[in-house]
């Protein structure tokens, strides 16, 4: 940050300015990128797992990246360490995602790319080097564990957002809600230099949504989804994990509770069915909502509303006393389990062949 520390009003103005600049840029860059993607034939063509029926331009992630980075730059009070990590680490994962979108990477190759982007983040100083005990307030250094924990944190966020990118506007909307929660939570936690960065990410996603909401005219692809995940991971580390407010990290975690549990249930389902945990399927929450008779817009808006509700719970639990925040977070988890059961996410179908193989094993 710069030497002069801005007042509270100035911090809010800087955060709002970053948001508006990124929003305006995204509204301009997204149709330009869409035109370019169409010209170079960078299209997402329908396949057996697709919900769309016509080719849709890719490369939306490029517009999100450029708009958010430029929006971050306009604030002189932003967290420079966090910005460098998002700038460089985000570029690495954007390139990995573009390669996967256009030529398709093998799962292990994608994991290598995700790990590389996480290592860049650690190298640039955005690592989980300590945690604050929520009961005593004591700071506990992680030492050698800092690097693997940070890598797992970044890769997990990248995959969470990527897995949620199954319906038009879903990943962008969930990312937008989470970024806004982070902007407010960081400021409340005393890490206001992270707020303009989170606000710029939110602005870029809001500007992208009109073109990505059903019926989408452009997709963000793996490039955009994984970049959003990396940016959220870095901002949560810089703005909340490193905060003296130990429970503040609950704000983004609870906001992302739907994709977190969706991913967890997907892994459990696949393992119980004898499938590789990273194998794609059509049993995610958004697929189940469509099966229940919802349209794409209805399903996406329903998940938005749930994410907003959990974001509010996250803010309350993060800054309430531990004796209150813990139970609130616990109730939120139980609520997700209840909704998952209602939607049929906990149902696992195991074929007779898999049963026989399991019995022989």
Order of alpha helices (4+ residues) and beta strands (2+ residues): alpha-beta-beta-alpha-alpha-alpha-alpha-beta-beta-alpha-alpha-alpha-alpha-alpha-alpha-alpha-alpha-alpha-alpha
